[in-house]
Amino acid sequence: MSRRRFSILLACSLSLTALSTFSSCAGLQAHDSWLWEDLYTQTRPEENLTLAPKLQFSIGSTRLTPTDVIDASRLFPIRVAGVIQPRSTTEIQALLYQAQLENLTVSVSGSRHSMGGHVAAKDSLHLDLTQFNQIHYQPQDQSVTVQSGATWKQIQRQLGPQGRAISIMQDSNIFTVGGSLAANVHGKDPRYGSLIESVNWFKLISADGQEKLCSRTDNPELFKAVIGGMGMLGIVTEVNLKTSANQTYRYAVEHHPLSKMIPVMEKIASLPETELVEAQMSIDRGRMLEETQIYYHTKVPQQPELIDDVNADSSIWLKKAVYRYSRASDAGRQLRWDLQKGLGPALETPFVTRNTAMAATFRHIMINSEQDTDILQEYFVPTAQADAFLREYRQLVIKHGVDLLNVTVRKTLADKESLVPYAREDMYAFVVYLKIRKDLQGQQQMENFTRALMTSLDQHQGTFYLIYRGYYTPDQVLKMYPELHKLFALKQQIDPQGRIQNEWYRWLKPFVLKEPHH
């Protein structure tokens, strides 16, 4: 029997065992639809996946229907005047003109995975850009020009047949380019820093409806401020991006104690054949952040003929069963880590394309519970401070009783270009997924934890990623990001009426600009 066939049989057996264990421990019944919906069903190629609830759209721009815009955390609905899906630059400009006539603010969103109030503003005319998604590849310079509502998955599907791939993106392809630009995201390729490195130029519609070309030579101040500017300065319409060769990779995984994680990742990242690397950490109480698995992809000299798989649907059913069990109990987290160590490598395809390797599975973590939800936090810590920070972080997690669901570690190089950088030097990013209660007690718990965490980050010269739910104080975030004063001053200069807004901007503005609080 081949190793691959044995692995598949082993996966089937363990999936049934995991399902049986999970169902009995978590009290699920056989009629729970999620148990079966992913056993055979795969994501449609054209489907845009998001963890955020569906939007209710207005019919035309003259019949606005007040509705709630909710981000992927499902915590704080924002009531807007109406939601419209523009499909052209002309339509976006017309909607800005309409908002000016009716004295409405404007807010913009894509897949709505920003969790700190960035996706909408109360009583605004809300533009959902997910249908503003045209893509054009230019073979002459191997760049790709995309509208800001296009997802990375849609771009990958266009680039694959050209033998090209994304250079920098998050570890999942479900997000829109516009949202990624606003957050200045990073990925798991240790040769790169943040997204701004791969941007040649973009076009921006400012609050007055004028479209401007922004690059390192045209409107360079806007180029540096918009990328990582949290969507405050205008509406990005088109982006021109560098691409990379759709290289074939060999997949490998190593298991190490925490004390060796950073040195091993540094060594692997320094090898010329390494192009992707990340780690995950144990989260059960008995092994809290003590064990790590390092995953990496290296170039293959003789490339086999491979087809991209950017739907990221492999083993969804098993992953969903185990993930839900891990949400329910510490025993589930123990089982998930043991399966990840023992079964995970056997389930992975040994050879993949770059596009496939950068399309991580996401559907198995989709949760819609009335009592609790899952949120992201991310911290950037200088390489020399990473071990000390993690030891202190472990103590904070235990002290505040926080439920960790996942900790992923990636390296990102220093950002020397953007106005508001999160990585002022080479850093390690700790991407943390947490389960929190939706009630006031749960929110207070996260606030206490995050504010203590911010103090620890400050002591270790780290930063907190601004795109996620804050829970921090304004003083804490302004100390960590003093460049926000310049960003907000530029906002006042190019949008004095505050036409384009979001709730994160509204919350922080009085503190940054020292305005009277309302």
VOKOLMI-371445 format. One line per field, with one value per residue (C-alpha): residue in one letter; y, z, x. Coordinates in steps of 0.5 Angstrom, whole numbers. Each point is the difference from the previous one (the first is absolute). Layout:
BEGIN
r <- (A ...) $
c2 <- (Y ...) $
c3 <- (Z ...) $
c1 <- (X ...) $
***
This chain:
BEGIN
r <- (M S R R R F S I L L A C S L S L T A L S T F S S C A G L Q A H D S W L W E D L Y T Q T R P E E N L T L A P K L Q F S I G S T R L T P T D V I D A S R L F P I R V A G V I Q P R S T T E I Q A L L Y Q A Q L E N L T V S V S G S R H S M G G H V A A K D S L H L D L T Q F N Q I H Y Q P Q D Q S V T V Q S G A T W K Q I Q R Q L G P Q G R A I S I M Q D S N I F T V G G S L A A N V H G K D P R Y G S L I E S V N W F K L I S A D G Q E K L C S R T D N P E L F K A V I G G M G M L G I V T E V N L K T S A N Q T Y R Y A V E H H P L S K M I P V M E K I A S L P E T E L V E A Q M S I D R G R M L E E T Q I Y Y H T K V P Q Q P E L I D D V N A D S S I W L K K A V Y R Y S R A S D A G R Q L R W D L Q K G L G P A L E T P F V T R N T A M A A T F R H I M I N S E Q D T D I L Q E Y F V P T A Q A D A F L R E Y R Q L V I K H G V D L L N V T V R K T L A D K E S L V P Y A R E D M Y A F V V Y L K I R K D L Q G Q Q Q M E N F T R A L M T S L D Q H Q G T F Y L I Y R G Y Y T P D Q V L K M Y P E L H K L F A L K Q Q I D P Q G R I Q N E W Y R W L K P F V L K E P H H) $
c2 <- (0 7 5 5 -5 -3 8 1 -7 3 6 -3 -4 5 5 -5 -1 8 1 -5 3 7 -2 -3 5 6 -3 1 -4 -4 5 6 2 2 -7 -2 7 -1 -7 0 7 5 7 3 3 7 0 6 -3 4 -1 6 0 1 8 2 5 6 0 5 6 4 -5 -1 -5 1 -7 -3 -1 -5 -2 -7 0 1 4 8 1 7 3 3 4 -5 -5 1 -5 5 -3 5 6 5 -3 1 7 1 -3 5 6 -3 0 7 2 -4 2 -7 -3 -6 -7 -5 -8 -6 -7 4 -4 6 0 7 4 1 -3 5 7 1 3 0 -2 -6 -3 -7 -1 -8 1 5 -5 0 -3 1 -3 3 -5 5 2 -6 5 -1 6 -1 3 1 -5 -6 -5 -3 -7 3 3 -7 -3 5 0 -8 -1 5 -3 5 1 5 3 3 -2 -3 -7 -1 3 2 7 6 4 6 -2 -3 6 4 -5 0 -8 -4 -8 -6 1 2 4 6 4 4 0 7 -3 -3 6 3 5 1 5 4 3 6 3 5 -5 1 -6 0 -4 -2 -3 1 6 2 3 -4 3 -4 -6 -1 2 -3 -7 -2 6 -4 3 7 4 -2 -6 -4 -2 -4 -3 -2 -5 -4 -8 -6 -6 -5 -5 -7 -1 -6 0 -2 0 0 0 4 2 8 1 -2 3 7 -3 -5 4 5 -5 -3 7 1 -6 3 -6 2 5 -1 -2 1 -4 -2 -1 -4 3 -5 1 -5 2 7 3 -5 -4 3 -3 4 -1 2 0 -1 1 -7 0 -4 2 -5 2 3 3 6 -2 7 -2 -3 -5 -6 -4 5 -5 -3 7 3 -6 1 7 0 -5 5 6 -5 -2 0 -8 2 5 -6 -5 6 1 -8 -1 6 -3 -7 0 7 -1 -6 4 5 -1 0 4 7 6 7 2 -7 1 7 -2 -2 -4 5 -3 -5 6 3 1 3 0 4 -1 1 2 -1 6 2 3 1 3 2 -1 1 -7 1 1 -6 -5 5 3 -7 -2 6 -1 -7 3 5 -5 -5 6 3 -7 1 -5 -1 -3 0 4 1 3 3 4 7 5 7 5 6 3 1 6 -5 -6 -6 -3 6 -6 -7 -3 -7 1 -4 -1 -2 -3 0 -2 6 0 5 3 6 -5 -3 7 3 -6 1 7 -1 -5 4 6 -4 -3 7 2 -7 2 7 -3 -5 6 -4 2 -2 0 5 -3 -5 2 5 -1 5 7 6 1 -7 0 7 -1 -7 4 7 1 0 8 1 -5 4 6 -2 -2 7 3 -4 -2 6 -1 -8 -2 -7 -3 -7 -1 -1 7 3 -3 2 7 4 -3 1 7 2 2 0 -6 -1) $
c3 <- (0 -2 6 -3 0 7 2 -3 3 7 -1 -1 6 5 -3 2 7 1 -2 5 5 -1 -1 7 4 -4 1 -8 -3 -7 -3 1 -8 1 1 -7 -4 -2 0 -8 -1 -3 0 -7 -4 0 7 4 7 6 8 0 -1 -6 -2 -2 -6 -2 -6 -4 3 1 4 6 5 7 2 4 -2 4 0 0 8 0 6 -1 -6 -3 -3 -6 -5 -5 -4 -7 -5 -5 -6 -3 2 -3 4 6 -2 0 6 4 -4 3 7 -1 -2 6 5 1 2 -4 2 -4 1 -3 3 7 4 3 7 4 -3 -7 -4 0 4 3 -5 -6 -7 0 -6 -1 -5 -1 -7 -2 -2 -7 -1 -5 -1 -4 -3 -2 7 4 4 1 1 4 3 7 1 -3 5 0 -2 -6 -2 1 -5 -5 1 1 -8 -1 4 5 8 5 3 7 3 6 2 -3 -7 2 1 -4 -3 2 8 -1 -2 6 5 -4 1 0 -2 2 -5 4 -6 1 5 -1 -6 -2 -3 -6 -2 -6 0 2 -2 6 0 5 4 -6 -5 -4 -2 2 -2 6 -1 3 -5 -1 6 5 6 -1 -3 7 4 -3 0 8 0 3 -6 2 -5 -6 -4 -4 -7 -4 3 -4 3 -1 -1 1 -3 1 3 2 7 4 7 7 7 6 8 5 7 1 1 -7 -4 -1 -2 -4 -4 -1 -3 -4 -3 -1 -5 -8 -1 5 -2 5 7 6 7 5 7 5 4 5 7 1 -6 0 -5 1 -6 -7 -7 -6 -7 -6 -8 -4 -7 -4 -6 -4 0 -1 -4 5 0 5 6 2 3 7 1 2 6 2 3 5 1 2 5 3 0 4 5 1 1 5 5 2 -2 -7 0 2 -5 -6 2 0 -7 -3 2 -2 -5 -3 -4 -3 -3 -3 -7 -1 -6 -1 -4 3 -1 3 6 1 0 7 2 4 0 5 5 -2 7 1 8 4 6 -3 -6 -2 -1 -3 4 -3 3 -3 4 -2 -1 6 5 -3 5 6 -2 -1 7 2 -4 2 7 -2 -3 6 5 -4 -2 -8 -4 -6 -6 -5 1 -7 -1 -6 -1 -4 -2 2 -3 -3 -4 3 4 6 0 5 -1 1 0 -2 4 2 -1 5 -3 6 -1 7 2 4 3 -3 6 4 5 -6 -3 7 0 -7 2 6 -4 -5 4 4 -7 -3 6 -1 -7 1 5 -6 -5 -4 -3 0 -7 -1 -4 5 6 4 8 1 2 -4 3 -1 -7 -1 4 -4 -7 1 -8 1 1 -7 -3 3 -2 -7 1 2 -6 -6 4 4 0 2 -5 0 7 4 7 2 -3 4 7 -1 -3 6 4 -6 -2 7 -2 6 1 -1) $
c1 <- (0 3 1 -5 -5 1 0 -7 -2 3 -4 -6 0 3 -6 -5 3 1 -7 -3 5 -2 -8 0 4 -3 -7 -1 -6 1 -5 5 0 8 1 -2 0 8 1 -2 -1 6 0 -2 5 -3 -2 2 1 0 -1 -5 -7 -4 -1 -7 0 -4 -3 3 3 -6 -4 5 -2 3 4 5 7 4 7 3 0 -8 1 -2 -5 0 -6 1 -5 0 5 2 4 4 3 3 5 -6 -5 5 1 -8 -1 5 -4 -6 2 3 -7 -4 6 1 7 3 3 3 1 2 0 -1 5 3 -3 1 -5 3 -5 -5 -3 -7 -5 5 -1 3 4 1 6 -1 -3 6 5 2 7 5 7 6 5 4 3 -4 -4 -7 -5 -6 -6 0 -6 3 2 7 -3 -3 7 3 -5 2 8 0 -1 6 5 -1 -1 -2 7 -3 -7 -3 0 -7 -3 -7 2 -1 6 -3 0 7 2 -3 3 7 0 6 0 5 5 6 3 -5 -3 -7 -4 2 7 -4 -4 2 -6 -7 -6 -4 -6 0 -6 -1 -1 7 4 7 6 5 6 7 1 -7 -3 5 -3 -7 4 3 -6 -6 4 -1 -5 -6 -4 0 2 -4 -3 6 -3 6 6 6 4 7 -1 5 1 -5 6 -1 1 2 -4 4 -2 4 -2 4 0 -1 7 2 -6 3 7 -2 -5 6 4 -5 -2 7 1 0 -5 -5 -6 -6 1 -4 -2 -5 0 -4 -5 -3 1 5 5 -2 4 6 0 0 -1 4 -2 4 0 6 1 0 6 -4 -7 -6 -6 -5 -6 -2 -5 -2 -7 4 -6 5 -3 -5 -4 5 3 -7 -2 7 0 -7 2 6 -4 -5 6 7 0 -2 6 4 -3 1 7 2 -4 4 6 -1 -5 1 6 -3 -6 4 2 8 0 -4 0 2 -8 -2 4 -2 -8 0 -7 -5 -7 1 0 -6 -4 -7 -2 -4 4 7 5 7 4 7 6 7 6 7 6 7 4 5 -6 -5 2 -1 -6 -3 1 -3 -6 -1 -1 -5 -4 0 -1 -6 -3 0 -2 5 -2 6 7 4 7 3 5 0 5 1 -5 4 -6 -6 -2 -3 4 -1 7 5 6 0 -6 -3 -8 -4 -7 -5 -7 -4 -7 -4 -6 -5 -3 3 4 3 2 3 4 3 1 4 4 1 2 5 3 1 4 4 1 3 5 2 0 -6 -6 -7 -3 -6 -4 -3 -5 4 -2 6 0 1 6 3 -1 3 6 1 -2 2 0 -8 1 3 -6 -5 2 1 -7 -3 4 -3 -7 -1 -8 2 -4 3 0 0 -2 8 1 -5 2 7 -1 -1 6 5 -2 -2 -7 -5 -3 -8) $
***
